[in-house]
Amino acid sequence: MLDLGRLRALHAVSVHGSVAAAALALGYTPSAVSQQITKLERETRTTLLERRGRGVALTEEARHLASTAQELLAIVERAETTLEERRGRPTGLLTIGAFSTAARGLLPGVLAELAREHPGLDVRMTEVDPHLSIDLVARGMIDVAVAHDWDIAPLPAPDGVEQAVIGDDACDLLVPEGHPLSARESVRRTDLGGERWICQPPGTVCHDWLVRTLRAAGHEPLLAHQAAEYHTQLALVAAGLGIALIPRLGRGPLPDGVHALPLEPAPVRRLYALWRPGAARRPAITVTVELLRQQWARAAASAV
């Protein structure tokens, strides 16, 4: 009989594309995942991974086996959901994926309350890009995702994933002290021509939103500095190296010499919780989504 833990390891490699990424998602070491795959190869008398440069690739047999593993893991999830539902309280393992500012601004309070109020629940959180989180939920690699979208890039809702709105995160225009815009009470998008921008790298929702919005206002953006972390962007603004558009969630206090101005029309990103329909009956899912909304209300109130 095939070992379910080893099938889970193979499925994780198929979803994440590497042993290292699978290990991170599962909370194991890469060595442990490799050992699981090796044992599964011996069990099945089949080569499952092939070396490709510095990485590995699944063989055709491995892809078929990983697909079957996904079906088996879904059956196990349904059984675990039924048991938890009958108990009427959150128990078992709950995995959460969240984008960086939600991981910093929302999840600490939620995780602490879950640990305090539901000791039978083993919650594990991983920081994950919003672009990837929906697929990870759909494939059963995480139970709940906290993701966001913008008006120009609505969050897709594929089959196999349900979602609920957590709240709307307002964004401010941040400018250094002494900047010509710093004396304004508000700024319109048409006023932003010729500015040096500090933003996230290409491929992120925030980067795409900024570029499209400025072009729609008739300006070709000058992207002077690109940094993934908002705190790095804040430091660059404080140094007088450009201006930035940064959401309030997880931003924290502004450094000295940085002014926050409302931009009109106001840019807003919407936050969502996502999960699989088959897991919607789990008390752990219900409780977690409600706590995310409560924590959001507190975070939004303190950020104003």
KEDOPA-854058 format. One record per residue (C-alpha): residue number from 0; residue in one letter; y, z, x. Coordinates in nm, 2 decimals, m for minus. Each point is the difference from the previous one (the first is absolute). Layout:
<rs>
R num residu      y      z      x
R NUM      A      Y      Z      X
...
</rs>
This chain:
<rs>
R num residu      y      z      x
R   0      M   0.00   0.00   0.00
R   1      L   0.34  m0.09   0.13
R   2      D   0.23   0.29   0.09
R   3      L   0.32   0.00  m0.22
R   4      G   0.21   0.15   0.28
R   5      R  m0.09  m0.29   0.23
R   6      L   0.07  m0.25  m0.28
R   7      R   0.34   0.17  m0.05
R   8      A   0.08  m0.05   0.37
R   9      L  m0.09  m0.37  m0.02
R  10      H   0.21  m0.05  m0.31
R  11      A   0.30   0.17   0.17
R  12      V  m0.03  m0.24   0.29
R  13      S  m0.01  m0.30  m0.24
R  14      V   0.31   0.13  m0.18
R  15      H   0.21   0.10   0.30
R  16      G  m0.11  m0.26   0.25
R  17      S  m0.09   0.22   0.29
R  18      V  m0.20   0.30   0.10
R  19      A   0.31   0.19   0.10
R  20      A   0.18  m0.06  m0.33
R  21      A  m0.31   0.09  m0.19
R  22      A  m0.03   0.32   0.19
R  23      L   0.36   0.09  m0.08
R  24      A  m0.05  m0.06  m0.37
R  25      L  m0.32   0.20  m0.01
R  26      G   0.12   0.28   0.21
R  27      Y  m0.26  m0.05   0.27
R  28      T   0.02  m0.10   0.37
R  29      P  m0.06  m0.37   0.09
R  30      S  m0.31   0.12   0.19
R  31      A  m0.15   0.16  m0.32
R  32      V   0.06  m0.32  m0.20
R  33      S  m0.16  m0.21   0.27
R  34      Q  m0.30   0.23   0.00
R  35      Q  m0.04  m0.03  m0.38
R  36      I   0.01  m0.38   0.03
R  37      T  m0.26   0.00   0.28
R  38      K  m0.23   0.22  m0.21
R  39      L   0.04  m0.23  m0.29
R  40      E  m0.09  m0.30   0.22
R  41      R  m0.32   0.18   0.10
R  42      E  m0.07   0.08  m0.37
R  43      T   0.05  m0.35  m0.11
R  44      R  m0.13  m0.17   0.32
R  45      T   0.31  m0.22  m0.03
R  46      T   0.30  m0.07   0.22
R  47      L   0.30   0.11  m0.19
R  48      L   0.29  m0.02   0.25
R  49      E   0.07  m0.26   0.26
R  50      R   0.25   0.02   0.29
R  51      R   0.31  m0.21  m0.04
R  52      G   0.23   0.03   0.29
R  53      R   0.11   0.37   0.00
R  54      G  m0.11   0.06  m0.35
R  55      V  m0.30  m0.05  m0.23
R  56      A  m0.08  m0.23  m0.29
R  57      L  m0.25   0.05  m0.29
R  58      T  m0.30  m0.23   0.00
R  59      E  m0.08  m0.19  m0.32
R  60      E  m0.28   0.25  m0.07
R  61      A   0.25   0.29   0.05
R  62      R   0.25  m0.15  m0.25
R  63      H  m0.27  m0.02  m0.27
R  64      L  m0.11   0.35   0.08
R  65      A   0.36   0.13  m0.02
R  66      S   0.05  m0.17  m0.34
R  67      T  m0.31   0.19  m0.12
R  68      A   0.13   0.32   0.15
R  69      Q   0.32  m0.04  m0.20
R  70      E  m0.21  m0.01  m0.32
R  71      L  m0.20   0.30   0.10
R  72      L   0.31   0.20   0.09
R  73      A   0.15  m0.09  m0.34
R  74      I  m0.32   0.14  m0.17
R  75      V   0.03   0.32   0.21
R  76      E   0.36   0.03  m0.10
R  77      R  m0.08  m0.03  m0.37
R  78      A  m0.26   0.28   0.04
R  79      E   0.24   0.23   0.18
R  80      T   0.27  m0.07  m0.25
R  81      T  m0.23   0.09  m0.29
R  82      L  m0.10   0.33   0.17
R  83      E   0.36   0.09   0.07
R  84      E   0.10  m0.09  m0.35
R  85      R  m0.27   0.23  m0.14
R  86      R   0.11   0.28   0.22
R  87      G   0.36  m0.05  m0.13
R  88      R   0.16   0.09   0.33
R  89      P   0.09  m0.20   0.32
R  90      T  m0.28   0.01   0.25
R  91      G  m0.15  m0.21   0.28
R  92      L   0.17  m0.24   0.24
R  93      L   0.33  m0.16  m0.09
R  94      T   0.16  m0.26   0.24
R  95      I   0.37  m0.09  m0.03
R  96      G   0.18  m0.28   0.17
R  97      A   0.38   0.01   0.02
R  98      F   0.28  m0.20   0.17
R  99      S   0.19   0.18   0.27
R 100      T   0.30   0.15  m0.18
R 101      A  m0.22   0.11  m0.30
R 102      A  m0.24   0.16   0.25
R 103      R   0.30   0.19   0.14
R 104      G   0.21   0.06  m0.31
R 105      L  m0.26   0.04  m0.28
R 106      L  m0.35   0.08   0.13
R 107      P   0.05   0.33   0.19
R 108      G   0.09   0.18  m0.32
R 109      V  m0.27  m0.17  m0.21
R 110      L  m0.27   0.06   0.26
R 111      A   0.10   0.37   0.04
R 112      E  m0.01   0.06  m0.38
R 113      L  m0.34  m0.18  m0.03
R 114      A  m0.14   0.22   0.28
R 115      R   0.14   0.32  m0.16
R 116      E  m0.09  m0.07  m0.36
R 117      H  m0.33  m0.19   0.04
R 118      P  m0.20   0.14   0.30
R 119      G  m0.30  m0.20  m0.11
R 120      L   0.18  m0.33   0.07
R 121      D  m0.01  m0.15   0.35
R 122      V   0.31  m0.22   0.02
R 123      R   0.06  m0.23   0.30
R 124      M   0.32  m0.21   0.04
R 125      T   0.05  m0.32   0.21
R 126      E   0.33  m0.18   0.06
R 127      V  m0.04  m0.36  m0.10
R 128      D   0.23  m0.30  m0.05
R 129      P   0.07  m0.07  m0.37
R 130      H  m0.12  m0.36   0.04
R 131      L  m0.35   0.13   0.09
R 132      S  m0.03   0.30  m0.23
R 133      I  m0.08  m0.19  m0.32
R 134      D  m0.29  m0.19   0.16
R 135      L  m0.13   0.33   0.15
R 136      V   0.00   0.16  m0.35
R 137      A  m0.17  m0.31  m0.15
R 138      R  m0.27   0.01   0.27
R 139      G  m0.07   0.36  m0.04
R 140      M   0.13   0.11   0.34
R 141      I   0.26   0.24  m0.14
R 142      D   0.01   0.17  m0.34
R 143      V   0.38   0.01  m0.05
R 144      A   0.27  m0.20   0.16
R 145      V   0.38   0.07   0.00
R 146      A   0.17  m0.33   0.03
R 147      H   0.34  m0.16  m0.08
R 148      D   0.17  m0.32  m0.09
R 149      W   0.34  m0.16  m0.03
R 150      D   0.16  m0.22  m0.26
R 151      I  m0.07  m0.31   0.20
R 152      A  m0.36   0.09   0.08
R 153      P  m0.17   0.16  m0.30
R 154      L  m0.32   0.20   0.07
R 155      P  m0.30  m0.21  m0.09
R 156      A  m0.24   0.15  m0.25
R 157      P  m0.34  m0.16   0.07
R 158      D  m0.31   0.05  m0.20
R 159      G  m0.17   0.33   0.09
R 160      V   0.32   0.19   0.07
R 161      E   0.21   0.21  m0.24
R 162      Q   0.34   0.13   0.07
R 163      A   0.26   0.25  m0.12
R 164      V   0.37   0.02   0.09
R 165      I   0.10   0.31   0.20
R 166      G   0.37  m0.07   0.02
R 167      D   0.29  m0.21   0.13
R 168      D   0.12   0.05   0.35
R 169      A   0.37  m0.08   0.05
R 170      C   0.12  m0.16   0.33
R 171      D   0.33   0.06   0.17
R 172      L   0.20  m0.22   0.24
R 173      L   0.04   0.20   0.32
R 174      V   0.29  m0.07   0.24
R 175      P   0.12   0.17   0.32
R 176      E   0.32   0.20   0.00
R 177      G   0.30  m0.22   0.05
R 178      H  m0.16  m0.31  m0.14
R 179      P   0.24  m0.20  m0.22
R 180      L  m0.22   0.07  m0.30
R 181      S  m0.02   0.38   0.05
R 182      A   0.32   0.07  m0.19
R 183      R  m0.13  m0.19  m0.31
R 184      E  m0.13   0.19  m0.31
R 185      S  m0.25  m0.28  m0.06
R 186      V  m0.09  m0.34   0.14
R 187      R  m0.11  m0.32  m0.17
R 188      R  m0.27  m0.23   0.15
R 189      T   0.25  m0.28   0.03
R 190      D   0.20   0.22   0.25
R 191      L  m0.28   0.01   0.26
R 192      G   0.06  m0.33   0.18
R 193      G   0.01   0.01   0.38
R 194      E  m0.15   0.35   0.03
R 195      R  m0.25   0.09   0.27
R 196      W  m0.31   0.14  m0.18
R 197      I  m0.26   0.26   0.10
R 198      C  m0.32  m0.05  m0.20
R 199      Q  m0.38   0.01  m0.01
R 200      P  m0.20  m0.28   0.18
R 201      P  m0.10  m0.32  m0.18
R 202      G  m0.30   0.02  m0.23
R 203      T   0.12   0.32  m0.17
R 204      V   0.12   0.02  m0.36
R 205      C   0.33   0.16   0.11
R 206      H   0.07  m0.28   0.26
R 207      D  m0.07  m0.27  m0.25
R 208      W   0.21   0.16  m0.26
R 209      L   0.30   0.03   0.23
R 210      V  m0.02  m0.36   0.12
R 211      R  m0.04  m0.15  m0.34
R 212      T   0.27   0.21  m0.15
R 213      L   0.26  m0.09   0.26
R 214      R  m0.08  m0.37  m0.02
R 215      A   0.03   0.02  m0.38
R 216      A   0.35   0.15   0.05
R 217      G   0.09  m0.30   0.23
R 218      H  m0.05   0.17   0.34
R 219      E  m0.25  m0.08   0.28
R 220      P  m0.10   0.34   0.13
R 221      L   0.05   0.09   0.36
R 222      L  m0.29   0.23   0.08
R 223      A   0.11   0.17   0.31
R 224      H  m0.26   0.27   0.03
R 225      Q  m0.34   0.04  m0.17
R 226      A  m0.19   0.33  m0.01
R 227      A  m0.29   0.11  m0.23
R 228      E   0.11   0.36  m0.03
R 229      Y   0.30   0.08  m0.21
R 230      H   0.09   0.29   0.23
R 231      T   0.03  m0.24   0.29
R 232      Q   0.23  m0.22  m0.22
R 233      L   0.21   0.30  m0.07
R 234      A   0.04   0.08   0.37
R 235      L   0.11  m0.36   0.06
R 236      V   0.26   0.02  m0.28
R 237      A   0.13   0.33   0.14
R 238      A   0.04  m0.17   0.34
R 239      G   0.23  m0.26  m0.17
R 240      L  m0.25  m0.29   0.06
R 241      G   0.00  m0.14  m0.36
R 242      I  m0.04   0.09  m0.36
R 243      A  m0.32   0.06  m0.20
R 244      L  m0.13   0.02  m0.36
R 245      I  m0.23   0.30  m0.02
R 246      P  m0.18   0.17  m0.30
R 247      R   0.06   0.36  m0.06
R 248      L  m0.36   0.11  m0.02
R 249      G  m0.11   0.17   0.32
R 250      R   0.34  m0.08   0.17
R 251      G   0.11   0.36   0.05
R 252      P   0.35   0.11   0.09
R 253      L   0.22  m0.27   0.15
R 254      P   0.09   0.04   0.36
R 255      D   0.36   0.07   0.10
R 256      G   0.21  m0.32   0.00
R 257      V  m0.19  m0.18  m0.27
R 258      H   0.14  m0.06  m0.35
R 259      A  m0.20  m0.09  m0.31
R 260      L   0.17  m0.24  m0.25
R 261      P  m0.13  m0.13  m0.33
R 262      L  m0.07  m0.37   0.00
R 263      E   0.07  m0.19  m0.33
R 264      P  m0.22  m0.12  m0.17
R 265      A  m0.20   0.31   0.12
R 266      P  m0.33  m0.09   0.17
R 267      V  m0.29   0.20  m0.12
R 268      R  m0.37   0.00   0.10
R 269      R  m0.25   0.12  m0.26
R 270      L  m0.28   0.23   0.10
R 271      Y  m0.35  m0.02  m0.15
R 272      A  m0.33   0.18   0.01
R 273      L  m0.31  m0.23  m0.01
R 274      W  m0.37   0.07  m0.06
R 275      R  m0.31  m0.17  m0.13
R 276      P  m0.07   0.01  m0.37
R 277      G  m0.35   0.13   0.05
R 278      A   0.15   0.31   0.17
R 279      A   0.27   0.06  m0.26
R 280      R  m0.21   0.27  m0.17
R 281      R   0.00   0.21   0.31
R 282      P   0.20   0.32  m0.04
R 283      A   0.10  m0.03   0.36
R 284      I   0.17  m0.34  m0.07
R 285      T   0.18   0.14  m0.31
R 286      V   0.12   0.31   0.18
R 287      T   0.11  m0.19   0.31
R 288      V   0.20  m0.26  m0.19
R 289      E   0.18   0.28  m0.20
R 290      L   0.08   0.19   0.32
R 291      L   0.14  m0.32   0.16
R 292      R   0.23  m0.04  m0.30
R 293      Q   0.11   0.37   0.02
R 294      Q   0.06  m0.01   0.37
R 295      W   0.19  m0.33  m0.04
R 296      A   0.23   0.17  m0.25
R 297      R   0.07   0.28   0.25
R 298      A   0.05  m0.24   0.29
R 299      A   0.23  m0.23  m0.20
R 300      A   0.21   0.29  m0.11
R 301      S   0.05   0.14   0.35
R 302      A   0.08  m0.35   0.15
R 303      V   0.30  m0.06  m0.23
</rs>
